[in-house]
Amino acid sequence: MQATETKITGQVVDILNRRIVASELTIKEGKIAAIQPTPTAENRFILPGFIDAHVHIESSMLVPSEFARLAVVHGTVATVSDPHEIANVLGIPGVDFMIKNGKEVPFKFYFGAPSCVPATTFETAGAHLGPSEVDSLLSRPEIRYLAEMMNWPGVIHGDPEVLAKIAITSKYGKTVDGHAPGLNREQAEAYIRAGIHTDHECVSLDEALHKLAHGMKVIIREGSAARNFDALIDLLPRHEDAVMFCSDDKHPDSLEEGHINVLVKRAVAKGIDVFSVLKAACLNPIHHYGLNVGQLRAGDPADFIVVEDLVNFRVKHCFIDGVMVAKNGRSLIPSVPVSTPNYFEAKPLQPSDFAVKAGRGELEVMVAHDGQLITSSERVRPLIQSGFAVTDLGNDILKLAVVNRYNEDLPALAFIKGFGLKSGALASSVAHDSHNIIVVGTSDEAMALAVNAIISEKGGIAAVQDGKVEILPLPVAGIMSNADGFKVSRRYRELDAMAKQMGSRLGAPYMTLSFMALLVIPSLKLSDKGLFNGNSFSFTRMWAE
């Protein structure tokens, strides 16, 4: 039987040769069989699909198969995915879950071997991946790279386990992703010399230019919490071969709204050459990671999109391996059944477990910043009532707690500014990277209610106001839903709106909350073991005497 052919006409965007040619594409057996110039092509543009060059699928709160359903609507055909969120909970079986689930839909997931599980020794995680486990993962053809090496102090100071993981990656001829926020020039150069090839944590043009000058590739990040596009996009015109785009962490509501297509639109609107922009969005990840993704050439996999114009990049059709997976804003990928592996042993807590006895001196208070993962700190005079330090709503000083979800234990406690809540509490079992339960609140009672709701569901994000609890359950490893992605997005929007109605001034309060336990991002963070100084990489005291 002769294989079915599909023909599509349009203005083909040839990125490498920087030209647009009216052409007819012939698709056969999942590949582009031919591209022939034609004088009668429709006035629509055909270009390679977009690629997210660094993303944690788990941060969308969706399993890979559901992430794909939302992403293809925006022309994304592939992701370079670091599964260290689920690996911190379940280890290698968690990575296996992501790979297996991703293969059930027509989408190109390229997973890395998590390099830092746990992210540090200063927190409790559900698993540990040492050099032998990393070797086992990297030996697989479906594992394309060593995922972001967050332990930059270990790299710089020659930690044997860290260096072993980098050496193993080199043995397999694969690339190493970086994670190097706030390093000075000498530190950055030592980090790069150790064999780190990319960084997605740059927050300034000067920082990025220095890393580019020393051979790194810079991935411009625009996620739900960390937004660095505006600071870095001016790199692109002069460094188009060394720049890529990523979302890193993207919640379901913002994924439903847009993906890499939004960054392409914004870059072109700034007057940057469209071919340079598309090279970063479509081709550079293929070349850097060696991805089997089509570049819109004869013989390539038929991975491409059709857009109305090269201004708004509104996607009319999205094809992966010759299969139409999205049409006119509608996903054509069906949902698939999802299992719910998990590791959740926390037990309910009492309001008294969140009480902080008054100490001597001032409080060392964490300060959250909208649109950034980095925090700062301030010393403030505490509000004391009946011998206990309590929240000070007038000065936006709220209580923060992290609860160990892998063992029965009392919470670690601290205070934080920047969330702006006037009542209630917000809690989440999405808390990078160990995914213990994190909660911020205006009262011990509300915090206990929010945490216990998450414990009852064995994972979720929750909001409590006036004693009323609202929750989005996340039964897959306590960090992802097993439900329809579009429904998860709607439920998340409801909780996000509730958080803002409670007074939060943050653009993405739950995403920001999830990073308040990420110790590898300076400066002050909280783990289940205590308050942590990310600059000195050591625990610190809440009371500054």
Secondary structure, DSSP 8 states (H G I E B T S, - for coil): ----EEEEEEEEEETTTTEEEEEEEEEETTEEEEEEE-TT--S-EEEE-EEEEEE-GGGGTB-HHHHHHHHGGGTEEEEEE--HHHHHHHSHHHHHHHHHHHTTSSSEEEEEE-S-SSS-SSS--S----HHHHHHHHTSTTEEEEEEE--HHHHHTT-HHHHHHHHHHHHTT-EEEE--TT--HHHHHHHHHTT--EES---SHHHHHHHHHTT-EEEEEB-SS-B-HHHHGGGGGG-TTSEEEE-BS--HHHHHH-SHHHHHHHHHHTT--HHHHHIIIIIHHHHHHT-----SSTTSB--EEEES-TTT--EEEEEETTEEEEETTEE-------------------GGGG-EE--SSEEEEEE--TT-S--EEEEE--EEETTEEE-BGGGTBEEEEEE-SSS----EEEEEES---SSSEEEES--TTTT-EEEEESSHHHHHHHHHHHHHHTSEEEEEETTEEEEEE--BTTTBB-S-HHHHHHHHHHHHHHHHHTT---SSHHHHHHTTT-TTSSSEEEETTEEEETTTTEE--SEE-
